Amino acid sequence: MKDTLGHVFGTFATEEWWDNKNMYGTGESWVFTFHDSDDLQVSSATDLADNEFYQFSTEDGIIVGGDQDQVPDAAPAMSIRESFMRGKSGVSATYDNNILCGI
C-alpha cells in the first residue's frame, strides 16, 4: 500500500486471506516499509512476542500483528478497515516494528 505521504508498506502473509473471526498465519510472516530512497525496513515475527497474532481478515478489512493483552501499548502493525479505504499502523508486539506509514 501507499499512504498519502508516499510511504509504501505492507506484509508478507504466509496464509491466504479469508474471512475469519480469529487470528491465523505463521511466524514466517513479516511487515515492511520504505519511503522514497530510504532502505527497505523489514520486521519479522519475533520469538519475544509469544503470540500468534499474525493476520486477521473479514470482508471489510485486515489486521496484521497485535497482542494488546501482553503489551498494553501495543497495536496492530497494520490495520486496514472501512472496506479497505482507511487504515493505520502501530508498534506491534508480534513484529516489534516501527510505525509503517507516515503520520
TAGIHU-V421813 format. One record per residue. PHI is phi in whole degrees, 0 to 359 (NA if undefined). Layout:
# TAGIHU-V421813
phi: {PHI;PHI}
This chain:
# TAGIHU-V421813
phi: {NA;226;273;291;262;91;283;258;208;179;216;255;258;273;236;298;287;208;292;216;267;231;290;208;111;225;289;274;279;203;239;214;204;201;219;49;264;298;291;297;251;242;238;269;301;257;296;289;295;52;214;235;269;274;210;212;209;226;290;257;172;225;227;235;78;158;90;290;291;279;233;305;272;289;215;299;299;209;225;241;219;49;56;69;257;227;197;203;225;215;277;263;293;291;251;47;263;281;299;278;252;288;249}
